[in-house]
Amino acid sequence: MALGIYIHVPFCLGKCSYCDFVSYLWEPDKVRAYLEAIIKEVKMRGKKIPGSYKQVESLYIGGGTPTCLKKEEISFVIKKCLFYFDLLPGAEISLEANPGTIGRQKLEFLNRAGVNRLSIGAQACQGRLLKLLGRKHSFSDVQDAVRSARQAGFKNISIDLIFGIPGQTLGEWIESLQRVIELLPEHISAYGLHLSEGVPLDERIKNGELDALEEETGLKMYEKTIDVLAAAGFEHYEISNFALPGRQCRHNLLYWRNLPYLGLGPAAYSYLNNRRFGNEKSLEKYIQRINGGKSAEAESETLSQRIRMAETVILGLRLIKGINLNEFALRFGKRLEEVYPRQIEKFAKLKLLEYNGEIIRLTRKGLSVSNQVFVEFV
C-alpha cells in the first residue's frame, strides 16, 4: 500500500496569535541542528520501514513555515526522501508557504526540485484582521506570491483562509473569498477559527479585550462559503476544503480515509500497521534522541478494531461523498450499519445523515454541526 509522508518544519519568523502548532522562532543554529536530525530520521525510517510501505504517493512539507528555510535546505530534505523512499510517478509533493518568504527565484528552484503543489497561507484580505491574527504579510503579498508561483511554473496552488475571527463581518468574509477566487487557485481551504487554550488570541478574549464571534455568524459564513465557491466552480469535497475538478489534496485524502502515513520531525504523528505513534514535541529532545541513534517516538498506541472503525467513520464523514459501505465491510469484516445502527437511525431522522444502503454521508445541514455527529461514534 502506498504511503503518505509528512515532514514537520518547526520554524517561523513569528508566532501567529491563534497558532498552537509546535513551532520555534527561526535561528540559524537551531535550523542547522534540525536539518541534520531530520535527515538522520529519514534515513532511519527509510531503512527500517517494511517494504510494503516503501512506495510513496504523497510528500507534504508543513509547519511552522517551511519556506523560512533556504531553498537549498528544502531541496536537500526532498532529495533524501527520494533516495530512501520510492516516490511513485506523478506523486504529489506539497509545500506550505507564507507570503513574504517566497519569491520567483526560490519558487523556480523548488519547482525544479520536485515540489508540484504549493499551499499559501493567506487567512484574510483585510489588514486589520491579518494584524489581529499576528500575520506578518498583507494581502498584496499574497497576490505577489501567487503571481510569482505561476511564473515559476506551479500549476497547483492552494490558498488558506480563516473565518470566525473576532470582529470579522460576513461582508469581510465574502470579500476575502471573492478576492482569493480572483487569484484563480486550484484549491481553497476555508477553516473556522479554533482557539486552543493559552494561545494569545484566546487569552485576549478571556480577558475581555475582544469578543468572540457569535456562533450564528460563523455558521452563516460557512454556509456562504459553500455557495460562493460552488458558484466559482469549486467542488466541496471535505468539510473545510474546496477544489477544482481533479485538484483535491491527495495527501490529506489519506488522512480522511484513515490510510497509512508516516510523520517525520518533532511533534509529527504516524499511523502504520494499526499503530499510531508520535515524535518528541520538544525540538531539543527530538534532536537528542535522533543524534543518539534512537527513534524519536515519545508515544505509541496500538489501535483496536473498534477504535479503527470509529476513526474511519469520523474521518470519512468529513468527506462530502461520505463512506462507501461495501469498502468499509471489506476493510473490517463488518457492515457499518451493523456496528452503528443507533447512530445512523438517530441522525437520519434528524436529517443530519444521509443513508441509502450504499453510502453514508453528512447532509448539508449535518455539515454545520458535524462535531455533534462525530462525538456519537467515539
Secondary structure, DSSP 4 states (H G I P E B T S, - for coil): --EEEEEEE-EESS--TT--S--EE--HHHHHHHHHHHHHHHHHHHHHS-GGG-EEEEEEEEES-GGGS-HHHHHHHHHHHHHHSEEEEEEEEEEEE-TTS--HHHHHHHHHTT--EEEEEEE-SSHHHHHHHT----HHHHHHHHHHHHHTT---EEEEEEE--TT--HHHHHHHHHHHHTT--SEEEEEE----TTSHHHHHHHTTSS-PPPHHHHHHHHHHHHHHHHHTT-EEEETTEEESTT-S-HHHHHHHTT--EEEESTT-EEEETTEEEEE-SSHHHHHHHHHTT---EEEEEEPPHHHHHHHHHHHHTTBTT-EEHHHHHHHHSS-HHHHSHHHHHHHHHTTSEEE-SSEEEE-HHHHTTHHHHHGGG-
